[in-house]
Amino acid sequence: MHYLEFEKPLAEIEGKSAELRAMAASNPEMDVEKEAEALDKKGEQLLTELYKTLTPWRKCLVARHPERPHCKDYIDALFTEFTPLAGDRNFADDHAIMGGLARFNDRPVVVIGQEKGTDTKSRIERNFGMARPEGYRKAIRLMDLASRFNLPVITLVDTPGAYPGKGAEERGQAEAIARSTEKCLAVGVPLISVIVGEGGSGGAVALATADKILMLEHSIYSVITPEGCASILWKDSDKMREAAEAMRLTAQDLLKLNVIDQIIPEPRGGAQRDTAAAIAAVGKAIESNLAAFDGKTSDELIAGRRRKFLDMGKKGLAA
C-alpha cells in the first residue's frame, strides 16, 4: 500500500498489525490476534477520521494517488466488447487518450478517457495522461463517429493538464483543445463525463463539457494545479496549500457552484483502498444519468447543454 504524507500515523498502525501477524505465522505458539485486531480497529477509526476531514490540498494528493483506478481499469471493468480506435487521421496516435467503441450494460457507446499509466514504462508511454493535440483530435473524431451512429459518449477524465511541450504547441495545442470543447457542445448525442482523479486545466475541459459532469468524492477539477497557481500568484510553489483552499477545486465546492452535477461517493479511505467498489459506484452513476436522456432528440440535447453552460456562472462565487 502506498501511503500519502498525511497517512503516516495510519501506516505505522497498519504496519505494526501486519508485523504481529507475520511473527505469529512464523511462530505458531505466539498468540497475537487480539493485539492485531485492536490495532486494526484503531487503524479503521483513524482512517475514517482522516478522510472525514480532508483539506483541499489533501484531496489533491488523494486524487493523484498512483493506486487509484485509472481509465483502463474502468473500461476493463464496466465495458464489454471494447474496440480501441487509434489516430487522429492527421498526425499520429496519442496514447495519453484512449477511446473506441464498446458496450455499456449491453448498450453500444463510445468511450473516451485519459490514461496515466500504472508503472514507469506505461506512464512514459501514456505521457502521464497529458495529451498532445493529436489526442484531442482523436477525441473529436470519435465524437463525430458517435454522432453519426447515434451512440452516447462517456468520457473518463484524469489528467494534470494538456501537454505543454514545444512540439504540442507547434501543432496547435490550444486550437485542438478549443475544437474538442466545441465538439462536446455540438455533439447531438448524450455526453456523460466522469472526473475520476485529476481534472486539470483545458486538458480536462476538452472532454468534460458534457450534459452531466460527475466527480468522484475525492477527485479535483480546476483551471490550473495548486502548484502552478501558487507560482503565478505568490512566486512560490510551496504555497500550494493556500492555493488549493482558494481555488474551490473539490467536488463538494464545485457542486455548490453548479459546475458539476453529481458527486460519486468513494469507499472509506478513497478509491485506491477498494477499487472494485469505486468502479461499481461509477458504473451505477453512469447508468442512471444515461437513462435520463432516453427519448431526447439531438436538438433538445444540444439546446439543454448550451443552456447548462450559459447558466453556470449565474450563482456566483458567494455560494
VOBA-1610 file (N, C-alpha, C; in pm, whole numbers, padded with zeros to 5 digits, always signed):
BEGIN
Met+00085-00119+00000Met+00000+00000+00000Met+00088+00124+00000His+00060+00215-00091His+00132+00343-00095His+00061+00442-00004Tyr+00132+00488+00099Tyr+00072+00581+00195Tyr+00109+00725+00160Leu+00011+00813+00170Leu+00035+00954+00145Leu+00097+01018+00269Glu+00144+01141+00250Glu+00213+01212+00359Glu+00131+01219+00487Phe+00003+01253+00475Phe-00081+01269+00594Phe-00127+01135+00652Glu-00095+01023+00583Glu-00136+00891+00631Glu-00027+00819+00709Lys+00081+00889+00744Lys+00193+00824+00814Lys+00152+00759+00945Pro+00069+00826+01030Pro+00025+00758+01154Pro-00051+00628+01124Leu-00130+00629+01017Leu-00205+00510+00977Leu-00109+00400+00930Ala-00005+00440+00857Ala+00095+00344+00808Ala+00163+00272+00924Glu+00191+00346+01032Glu+00255+00285+01149Glu+00165+00182+01214Ile+00037+00217+01231Ile-00057+00124+01294Ile-00076-00001+01210Glu-00101+00018+01080Glu-00124-00099+00993Glu+00004-00180+00977Gly+00118-00112+00980Gly+00246-00183+00971Gly+00270-00272+01092Lys+00237-00221+01212Lys+00254-00299+01335Lys+00161-00420+01335Ser+00038-00400+01288Ser-00058-00510+01282Ser-00007-00620+01187Ala+00040-00580+01071Ala+00093-00676+00975Ala+00217-00747+01029Glu+00300-00672+01103Glu+00422-00730+01160Glu+00389-00835+01265Leu+00289-00806+01350Leu+00247-00903+01451Leu+00198-01032+01387Arg+00118-01019+01283Arg+00064-01139+01216Arg+00174-01217+01145Ala+00272-01145+01091Ala+00385-01213+01026Ala+00466-01292+01128Met+00486-01234+01247Met+00558-01303+01354Met+00483-01427+01398Ala+00350-01416+01411Ala+00268-01530+01453Ala+00270-01641+01348Ala+00278-01601+01222Ala+00281-01702+01115Ala+00410-01783+01119Ser+00519-01718+01158Ser+00649-01789+01165Ser+00665-01864+01298Asn+00584-01829+01397Asn+00592-01894+01528Asn+00451-01924+01577Pro+00399-02044+01547Pro+00259-02078+01579Pro+00225-02067+01727Glu+00325-02072+01816Glu+00297-02065+01959Glu+00257-01924+02005Met+00288-01824+01926Met+00254-01686+01962Met+00105-01660+01939Asp+00040-01594+02034Asp-00100-01557+02020Asp-00110-01404+02021Val-00116-01348+01903Val-00115-01202+01891Val-00242-01149+01825Glu-00339-01237+01803Glu-00456-01196+01725Glu-00535-01084+01793Lys-00547-01090+01926Lys-00621-00985+01996Lys-00553-00850+01980Glu-00420-00849+01993Glu-00345-00724+01976Glu-00359-00672+01834Ala-00349-00765+01737Ala-00360-00726+01596Ala-00500-00671+01566Glu-00603-00734+01621Glu-00740-00687+01599Glu-00763-00549+01661Ala-00701-00527+01779Ala-00712-00396+01842Ala-00646-00289+01757Leu-00531-00323+01698Leu-00463-00229+01607Leu-00546-00205+01482Asp-00609-00311+01430Asp-00695-00297+01311Asp-00810-00200+01339Lys-00872-00216+01456Lys-00984-00129+01493Lys-00938+00016+01506Lys-00822+00034+01568Lys-00766+00169+01583Lys-00735+00230+01447Gly-00680+00146+01356Gly-00649+00192+01220Gly-00774+00232+01143Glu-00881+00153+01158Glu-01008+00185+01090Glu-01065+00318+01139Gln-01058+00340+01269Gln-01108+00465+01325Gln-01028+00585+01275Leu-00894+00568+01271Leu-00809+00676+01224Leu-00834+00704+01076Leu-00850+00597+00997Leu-00877+00613+00854Leu-01006+00692+00832Thr-01110+00658+00907Thr-01237+00729+00896Thr-01221+00876+00930Glu-01148+00905+01038Glu-01128+01044+01080Glu-01047+01122+00978Leu-00941+01061+00926Leu-00856+01130+00828Leu-00934+01170+00704Tyr-01019+01080+00654Tyr-01089+01106+00529Tyr-01219+01184+00549Lys-01261+01198+00675Lys-01379+01279+00704Lys-01344+01428+00701Thr-01217+01459+00728Thr-01175+01599+00741Thr-01064+01636+00643Leu-01071+01584+00521Leu-00967+01614+00422Leu-00970+01761+00382Thr-00855+01825+00384Thr-00843+01961+00333Thr-00837+01956+00180Pro-00860+02068+00111Pro-00848+02067-00036Pro-00712+02016-00083Trp-00604+02053-00014Trp-00472+02006-00058Trp-00459+01855-00042Arg-00511+01803+00068Arg-00505+01657+00086Arg-00591+01585-00018Lys-00701+01647-00059Lys-00782+01589-00166Lys-00702+01585-00297Cys-00619+01687-00318Cys-00531+01685-00437Cys-00439+01563-00432Leu-00382+01537-00316Leu-00292+01423-00301Leu-00365+01291-00325Val-00487+01281-00272Val-00566+01158-00292Val-00603+01142-00439Ala-00642+01252-00505Ala-00679+01246-00647Ala-00563+01199-00733Arg-00439+01227-00688Arg-00319+01188-00764Arg-00261+01054-00721His-00327+00988-00626His-00274+00863-00571His-00246+00763-00683Pro-00124+00708-00688Pro-00089+00618-00801Pro-00169+00489-00805Glu-00234+00452-00694Glu-00309+00326-00692Glu-00460+00345-00712Arg-00502+00469-00738Arg-00643+00489-00775Arg-00670+00420-00909Pro-00790+00369-00931Pro-00820+00311-01063Pro-00812+00417-01172His-00754+00379-01284His-00736+00469-01397His-00835+00435-01508Cys-00829+00511-01614Cys-00923+00494-01726Cys-00930+00349-01775Lys-00816+00286-01793Lys-00815+00149-01844Lys-00886+00053-01748Asp-00870+00076-01619Asp-00937-00008-01520Asp-01088+00003-01532Tyr-01137+00126-01551Tyr-01283+00147-01566Tyr-01334+00083-01694Ile-01258+00099-01802Ile-01302+00040-01929Ile-01306-00112-01920Asp-01200-00171-01861Asp-01195-00317-01849Asp-01309-00372-01763Ala-01347-00298-01659Ala-01447-00349-01564Ala-01591-00319-01605Leu-01614-00202-01667Leu-01752-00157-01691Leu-01800-00179-01834Phe-01708-00195-01928Phe-01747-00203-02069Phe-01709-00339-02127Thr-01790-00385-02217Thr-01762-00510-02288Thr-01743-00480-02436Glu-01678-00573-02503Glu-01654-00562-02648Glu-01584-00430-02684Phe-01493-00385-02597Phe-01423-00259-02624Phe-01332-00277-02745Thr-01353-00191-02844Thr-01270-00192-02966Thr-01197-00059-02975Pro-01069-00056-02938Pro-00997+00073-02941Pro-00979+00125-03082Leu-00993+00254-03099Leu-00971+00321-03228Leu-00855+00418-03211Ala-00763+00416-03304Ala-00638+00491-03287Ala-00622+00598-03394Gly-00546+00702-03359Gly-00505+00802-03456Gly-00604+00914-03478Asp-00550+01029-03519Asp-00636+01145-03546Asp-00656+01167-03696Arg-00602+01077-03778Arg-00609+01087-03925Arg-00541+01214-03977Asn-00445+01261-03898Asn-00377+01384-03936Asn-00228+01377-03908Phe-00192+01336-03785Phe-00051+01336-03749Phe-00006+01204-03687Ala-00071+01162-03577Ala-00025+01042-03507Ala-00132+00993-03411Asp-00101+00885-03341Asp-00188+00837-03234Asp-00129+00881-03101Asp-00211+00940-03017Asp-00168+00987-02885Asp-00214+00885-02782His-00117+00820-02715His-00150+00715-02619His-00202+00769-02486Ala-00194+00900-02465Ala-00249+00958-02341Ala-00401+00952-02342Ile-00460+00952-02460Ile-00606+00940-02472Ile-00640+00809-02540Met-00719+00729-02470Met-00765+00603-02529Met-00915+00612-02549Gly-00962+00547-02652Gly-01105+00552-02679Gly-01145+00455-02787Gly-01274+00434-02799Gly-01321+00344-02901Gly-01467+00307-02880Leu-01511+00207-02952Leu-01648+00156-02943Leu-01656+00050-02834Ala-01767+00046-02764Ala-01784-00053-02658Ala-01931-00071-02628Arg-01960-00162-02537Arg-02096-00178-02486Arg-02095-00151-02337Phe-02193-00071-02294Phe-02211-00043-02151Phe-02347-00098-02113Asn-02348-00200-02028Asn-02472-00271-01995Asn-02545-00313-02122Asp-02467-00364-02216Asp-02515-00414-02346Asp-02568-00303-02437Arg-02541-00179-02403Arg-02582-00067-02487Arg-02459-00014-02561Pro-02462-00004-02694Pro-02344+00045-02767Pro-02316+00191-02735Val-02191+00221-02706Val-02149+00357-02672Val-02011+00383-02730Val-01969+00509-02723Val-01830+00546-02748Val-01772+00592-02615Val-01658+00535-02577Val-01593+00573-02451Val-01457+00635-02483Ile-01426+00746-02417Ile-01300+00819-02437Ile-01246+00853-02299Gly-01116+00836-02280Gly-01060+00870-02149Gly-00911+00898-02154Gln-00864+00960-02048Gln-00721+00990-02033Gln-00659+00886-01942Glu-00554+00822-01990Glu-00488+00715-01915Glu-00348+00760-01873Lys-00321+00753-01742Lys-00192+00797-01689Lys-00085+00687-01692Gly-00128+00562-01690Gly-00032+00452-01678Gly-00015+00409-01535Thr+00039+00288-01515Thr+00049+00231-01380Thr+00192+00203-01335Asp+00286+00201-01426Asp+00426+00182-01389Asp+00511+00275-01474Thr+00642+00273-01453Thr+00728+00369-01522Thr+00715+00360-01673Lys+00717+00238-01725Lys+00711+00219-01871Lys+00579+00271-01927Ser+00466+00233-01865Ser+00336+00274-01919Ser+00312+00423-01897Arg+00365+00480-01789Arg+00348+00623-01766Arg+00421+00706-01872Ile+00539+00659-01910Ile+00612+00728-02016Ile+00538+00713-02149Glu+00489+00592-02176Glu+00414+00568-02300Glu+00288+00655-02305Arg+00220+00669-02191Arg+00095+00745-02184Arg+00119+00894-02158Asn+00246+00932-02143Asn+00283+01072-02116Asn+00212+01125-01992Phe+00198+01035-01891Phe+00139+01071-01762Phe-00003+01130-01777Gly-00071+01088-01884Gly-00208+01134-01904Gly-00220+01273-01964Met-00107+01331-02007Met-00109+01466-02065Met-00113+01455-02218Ala-00226+01486-02274Ala-00248+01467-02417Ala-00184+01578-02500Arg-00145+01541-02620Arg-00097+01635-02721Arg-00213+01668-02815Pro-00194+01760-02910Pro-00306+01797-02999Pro-00370+01678-03069Glu-00289+01582-03110Glu-00344+01467-03182Glu-00438+01385-03093Gly-00417+01390-02961Gly-00508+01320-02870Gly-00646+01384-02871Tyr-00652+01516-02868Tyr-00781+01585-02870Tyr-00848+01572-03006Arg-00766+01569-03112Arg-00824+01549-03245Arg-00877+01407-03261Lys-00814+01312-03194Lys-00869+01176-03193Lys-01004+01175-03121Ala-01013+01247-03010Ala-01140+01255-02935Ala-01250+01317-03022Ile-01215+01420-03098Ile-01312+01484-03189Ile-01361+01382-03292Arg-01268+01306-03347Arg-01303+01205-03448Arg-01399+01102-03389Leu-01374+01060-03266Leu-01460+00961-03202Leu-01598+01018-03171Met-01603+01146-03131Met-01734+01209-03106Met-01813+01225-03236Asp-01745+01256-03345Asp-01811+01261-03475Asp-01871+01125-03511Leu-01793+01020-03484Leu-01839+00883-03511Leu-01962+00851-03427Ala-01959+00892-03300Ala-02072+00868-03211Ala-02197+00939-03262Ser-02179+01062-03308Ser-02292+01140-03358Ser-02351+01076-03483Arg-02263+01027-03569Arg-02308+00967-03696Arg-02393+00843-03672Phe-02356+00764-03569Phe-02428+00638-03544Phe-02518+00646-03420Asn-02540+00768-03370Asn-02631+00791-03259Asn-02594+00709-03136Leu-02467+00717-03098Leu-02417+00643-02982Leu-02384+00741-02869Pro-02429+00715-02747Pro-02391+00802-02635Pro-02239+00803-02616Val-02188+00914-02563Val-02044+00928-02538Val-02021+00934-02387Ile-01927+00855-02341Ile-01887+00857-02200Ile-01739+00892-02194Thr-01704+00997-02120Thr-01563+01035-02108Thr-01517+01018-01964Leu-01394+00971-01949Leu-01333+00949-01817Leu-01212+01041-01807Val-01221+01140-01721Val-01120+01247-01714Val-01023+01221-01600Asp-00895+01221-01631Asp-00790+01205-01529Asp-00658+01256-01587Thr-00633+01384-01573Thr-00513+01443-01631Thr-00468+01564-01549Pro-00336+01583-01534Pro-00289+01706-01470Pro-00304+01827-01561Gly-00327+01802-01690Gly-00343+01909-01788Gly-00293+01864-01924Ala-00317+01946-02024Ala-00266+01916-02158Ala-00114+01930-02159Tyr-00048+01855-02246Tyr+00098+01858-02251Tyr+00147+01994-02303Pro+00237+02061-02228Pro+00280+02196-02266Pro+00410+02200-02346Gly+00449+02089-02407Gly+00578+02084-02478Gly+00580+02165-02607Lys+00701+02191-02654Lys+00722+02273-02774Lys+00651+02213-02896Gly+00666+02082-02916Gly+00604+02018-03032Gly+00453+02028-03028Ala+00396+02012-02908Ala+00250+02021-02895Ala+00201+02161-02930Glu+00274+02262-02886Glu+00236+02400-02917Glu+00248+02427-03066Glu+00353+02373-03127Glu+00372+02393-03272Glu+00260+02329-03353Arg+00204+02220-03301Arg+00098+02150-03374Arg-00042+02201-03335Gly-00049+02308-03258Gly-00179+02371-03231Gly-00252+02318-03111Gln-00185+02312-02997Gln-00247+02258-02876Gln-00373+02334-02836Ala-00364+02466-02830Ala-00479+02547-02786Ala-00597+02530-02882Glu-00568+02529-03011Glu-00674+02514-03111Glu-00740+02377-03099Ala-00660+02272-03075Ala-00715+02137-03064Ala-00806+02126-02941Ile-00765+02187-02829Ile-00847+02185-02707Ile-00978+02260-02732Ala-00968+02377-02797Ala-01089+02456-02825Ala-01184+02381-02917Arg-01130+02313-03020Arg-01214+02237-03112Arg-01282+02119-03041Ser-01208+02056-02950Ser-01267+01944-02876Ser-01378+01992-02784Thr-01357+02107-02718Thr-01461+02166-02633Thr-01583+02202-02716Glu-01558+02261-02833Glu-01667+02297-02925Glu-01745+02174-02968Lys-01673+02066-02996Lys-01739+01942-03039Lys-01825+01885-02927Cys-01777+01892-02803Cys-01857+01847-02689Cys-01990+01921-02683Leu-01987+02051-02710Leu-02109+02133-02705Leu-02203+02102-02821Ala-02146+02060-02933Ala-02227+02046-03055Ala-02271+01904-03086Val-02216+01805-03017Val-02247+01666-03049Val-02394+01638-03014Gly-02464+01570-03104Gly-02608+01551-03087Gly-02648+01423-03018Val-02565+01372-02928Val-02596+01251-02851Val-02567+01279-02704Pro-02622+01199-02612Pro-02592+01220-02470Pro-02442+01210-02443Leu-02391+01301-02361Leu-02249+01305-02327Leu-02236+01310-02174Ile-02182+01203-02116Ile-02162+01193-01971Ile-02012+01193-01944Ser-01970+01282-01856Ser-01828+01290-01821Ser-01809+01259-01673Val-01709+01176-01643Val-01677+01141-01504Val-01533+01179-01476Ile-01513+01266-01376Ile-01378+01303-01334Ile-01337+01204-01226Val-01245+01115-01260Val-01210+01003-01171Val-01085+01029-01089Gly-01011+01134-01122Gly-00889+01168-01048Gly-00865+01317-01056Glu-00766+01354-01136Glu-00739+01496-01159Glu-00815+01547-01281Gly-00879+01660-01266Gly-00938+01727-01381Gly-00863+01857-01398Gly-00756+01855-01474Gly-00666+01969-01479Gly-00679+02052-01605Ser-00711+02179-01591Ser-00698+02280-01695Ser-00784+02247-01818Gly-00746+02307-01932Gly-00818+02283-02056Gly-00809+02140-02101Gly-00706+02069-02055Gly-00692+01928-02088Gly-00810+01846-02039Ala-00872+01890-01929Ala-00991+01822-01877Ala-01118+01878-01940Val-01125+02010-01953Val-01244+02075-02010Val-01274+02023-02150Ala-01170+01990-02225Ala-01186+01941-02362Ala-01267+01814-02371Leu-01273+01737-02261Leu-01353+01614-02259Leu-01469+01622-02161Ala-01476+01729-02081Ala-01574+01735-01973Ala-01681+01840-01993Thr-01696+01893-02113Thr-01803+01988-02141Thr-01926+01906-02180Ala-01990+01849-02077Ala-02087+01742-02100Ala-02226+01777-02050Asp-02324+01693-02089Asp-02460+01707-02037Asp-02461+01689-01886Lys-02388+01590-01839Lys-02375+01563-01696Lys-02228+01545-01662Ile-02182+01620-01562Ile-02044+01609-01516Ile-02048+01548-01376Leu-01990+01430-01362Leu-01987+01358-01235Leu-01843+01360-01182Met-01829+01365-01051Met-01696+01363-00990Met-01692+01262-00876Leu-01585+01184-00873Leu-01563+01102-00755Leu-01538+01193-00635Glu-01574+01147-00519Glu-01576+01228-00397Glu-01443+01298-00368His-01332+01230-00394His-01201+01287-00362His-01122+01327-00487Ser-01190+01351-00597Ser-01123+01400-00718Ser-01122+01553-00716Ile-01049+01613-00809Ile-01039+01759-00816Ile-01059+01804-00960Tyr-01100+01930-00977Tyr-01128+01985-01110Tyr-01097+02134-01103Ser-01000+02180-01181Ser-00960+02320-01170Ser-00892+02367-01298Val-00878+02498-01310Val-00821+02559-01429Val-00669+02546-01432Ile-00607+02518-01315Ile-00463+02506-01305Ile-00432+02425-01179Thr-00315+02367-01170Thr-00277+02295-01049Thr-00252+02394-00936Pro-00269+02352-00810Pro-00238+02442-00698Pro-00094+02492-00702Glu-00001+02404-00744Glu+00140+02445-00752Glu+00159+02554-00857Gly+00092+02537-00972Gly+00101+02637-01078Gly+00039+02769-01037Cys-00076+02762-00969Cys-00142+02883-00921Cys-00054+02956-00821Ala+00008+02883-00727Ala+00094+02946-00626Ala+00217+03010-00690Ser+00270+02946-00793Ser+00387+03003-00862Ser+00354+03134-00930Ile+00233+03143-00986Ile+00193+03266-01056Ile+00156+03377-00957Leu+00076+03344-00855Leu+00025+03447-00764Leu+00127+03492-00660Trp+00200+03393-00603Trp+00292+03427-00494Trp+00439+03405-00530Lys+00465+03362-00655Lys+00602+03331-00697Lys+00666+03226-00606Asp+00582+03139-00551Asp+00631+03040-00455Asp+00540+02917-00462Ser+00589+02810-00524Ser+00507+02690-00541Ser+00479+02621-00407Asp+00555+02656-00301Asp+00532+02595-00170Asp+00402+02643-00107Lys+00339+02744-00163Lys+00212+02794-00111Lys+00093+02721-00176Met+00120+02598-00222Met+00014+02524-00291Met-00104+02491-00200Arg-00082+02480-00069Arg-00194+02453+00023Arg-00291+02570+00025Glu-00236+02692+00034Glu-00321+02811+00032Glu-00395+02824-00101Ala-00323+02791-00211Ala-00385+02797-00344Ala-00501+02698-00355Ala-00480+02577-00306Ala-00585+02475-00312Ala-00709+02518-00235Glu-00690+02585-00121Glu-00803+02636-00043Glu-00882+02741-00121Ala-00808+02830-00190Ala-00872+02943-00258Ala-00939+02905-00390Met-00894+02796-00451Met-00936+02765-00587Met-01071+02696-00598Arg-01126+02648-00487Arg-01257+02580-00488Arg-01256+02464-00587Leu-01155+02377-00575Leu-01137+02270-00673Leu-01193+02135-00631Thr-01250+02126-00511Thr-01302+01996-00466Thr-01442+01971-00524Ala-01481+01847-00525Ala-01613+01810-00577Ala-01724+01878-00497Gln-01703+01890-00367Gln-01805+01950-00281Gln-01825+02098-00314Asp-01716+02172-00334Asp-01725+02313-00371Asp-01788+02330-00509Leu-01747+02247-00602Leu-01794+02260-00740Leu-01941+02224-00754Leu-01990+02135-00670Leu-02133+02104-00671Leu-02214+02225-00623Lys-02163+02293-00520Lys-02229+02414-00470Lys-02233+02523-00577Leu-02128+02529-00659Leu-02119+02632-00763Leu-02190+02593-00892Asn-02253+02473-00893Asn-02323+02423-01013Asn-02230+02397-01130Val-02101+02377-01103Val-02007+02343-01210Val-02020+02195-01245Ile-02048+02112-01144Ile-02070+01969-01168Ile-02212+01934-01126Asp-02254+01813-01161Asp-02393+01773-01137Asp-02411+01669-01028Gln-02304+01592-01000Gln-02321+01484-00902Gln-02186+01443-00845Ile-02186+01410-00716Ile-02067+01354-00651Ile-02089+01205-00632Ile-01993+01126-00673Ile-01999+00980-00656Ile-01920+00943-00531Pro-01986+00887-00430Pro-01914+00852-00306Pro-01804+00749-00332Glu-01695+00763-00258Glu-01584+00668-00266Glu-01584+00579-00143Pro-01522+00461-00153Pro-01508+00376-00034Pro-01428+00448+00074Arg-01443+00404+00198Arg-01368+00465+00307Arg-01218+00455+00279Gly-01150+00569+00287Gly-01007+00570+00258Gly-00975+00597+00113Gly-01077+00626+00031Gly-01053+00661-00109Gly-01064+00543-00203Ala-01075+00573-00331Ala-01092+00469-00434Ala-00975+00372-00438Gln-00856+00417-00395Gln-00739+00331-00401Gln-00745+00215-00302Arg-00832+00226-00200Arg-00840+00119-00099Arg-00939+00009-00138Asp-01031+00042-00227Asp-01128-00059-00274Asp-01166-00022-00418Thr-01080-00058-00510Thr-01101-00017-00649Thr-01229-00076-00708Ala-01260-00200-00670Ala-01381-00265-00725Ala-01507-00188-00685Ala-01514-00146-00559Ala-01631-00072-00512Ala-01639+00065-00579Ala-01525+00131-00596Ala-01524+00262-00662Ala-01570+00251-00807Ile-01520+00150-00876Ile-01558+00131-01017Ile-01707+00098-01029Ala-01757+00015-00937Ala-01900-00020-00939Ala-01987+00104-00916Ala-01943+00193-00826Ala-02019+00315-00798Ala-02023+00406-00921Val-01911+00414-00993Val-01907+00493-01116Val-02001+00433-01221Gly-02002+00301-01231Gly-02090+00235-01327Gly-02237+00264-01300Lys-02277+00260-01173Lys-02416+00289-01136Lys-02453+00433-01169Ala-02359+00526-01142Ala-02386+00667-01169Ala-02400+00693-01319Ile-02317+00631-01399Ile-02326+00647-01544Ile-02459+00592-01594Glu-02497+00475-01544Glu-02621+00411-01588Glu-02743+00500-01559Ser-02751+00555-01437Ser-02868+00636-01401Ser-02872+00767-01479Asn-02756+00826-01505Asn-02753+00952-01579Asn-02781+00932-01727Leu-02735+00820-01784Leu-02765+00792-01924Leu-02915+00772-01945Ala-02979+00703-01850Ala-03122+00675-01863Ala-03204+00803-01869Ala-03155+00909-01807Ala-03230+01036-01803Ala-03242+01100-01940Phe-03158+01060-02036Phe-03159+01121-02169Phe-03230+01036-02274Asp-03283+00923-02233Asp-03355+00838-02328Asp-03475+00913-02387Gly-03487+00905-02518Gly-03600+00968-02586Gly-03580+01112-02625Lys-03469+01174-02587Lys-03445+01313-02622Lys-03385+01324-02762Thr-03426+01425-02836Thr-03375+01446-02972Thr-03239+01517-02966Ser-03169+01518-03079Ser-03040+01586-03088Ser-03054+01734-03057Asp-03157+01796-03111Asp-03177+01939-03089Asp-03201+01969-02941Glu-03277+01884-02875Glu-03304+01903-02732Glu-03176+01887-02650Leu-03094+01791-02687Leu-02969+01768-02615Leu-02874+01887-02629Ile-02858+01934-02752Ile-02766+02046-02778Ile-02815+02173-02709Ala-02947+02199-02717Ala-03003+02319-02654Ala-02989+02312-02502Gly-03013+02194-02444Gly-03000+02178-02300Gly-02857+02195-02252Arg-02764+02142-02329Arg-02621+02155-02294Arg-02576+02300-02302Arg-02621+02368-02405Arg-02587+02510-02420Arg-02642+02592-02303Arg-02767+02565-02269Arg-02830+02638-02159Arg-02759+02609-02027Lys-02717+02486-02007Lys-02647+02446-01884Lys-02521+02529-01863Phe-02442+02547-01970Phe-02316+02618-01954Phe-02334+02770-01953Leu-02437+02819-02020Leu-02465+02963-02012Leu-02514+03002-01872Asp-02583+02909-01806Asp-02635+02937-01671Asp-02533+02914-01562Met-02421+02850-01595Met-02329+02801-01492Met-02275+02911-01401Gly-02248+03031-01455Gly-02188+03135-01375Gly-02285+03223-01299Lys-02414+03197-01310Lys-02514+03286-01251Lys-02517+03281-01099Lys-02480+03167-01043Lys-02490+03152-00898Lys-02383+03235-00827Gly-02265+03246-00885Gly-02160+03330-00827Gly-02075+03259-00726Leu-01961+03318-00693Leu-01864+03256-00602Leu-01904+03271-00457Ala-02011+03343-00429Ala-02053+03359-00290Ala-02127+03237-00237Ala-02149+03139-00324Ala-02225+03019-00284Ala-02156+02945-00170
//
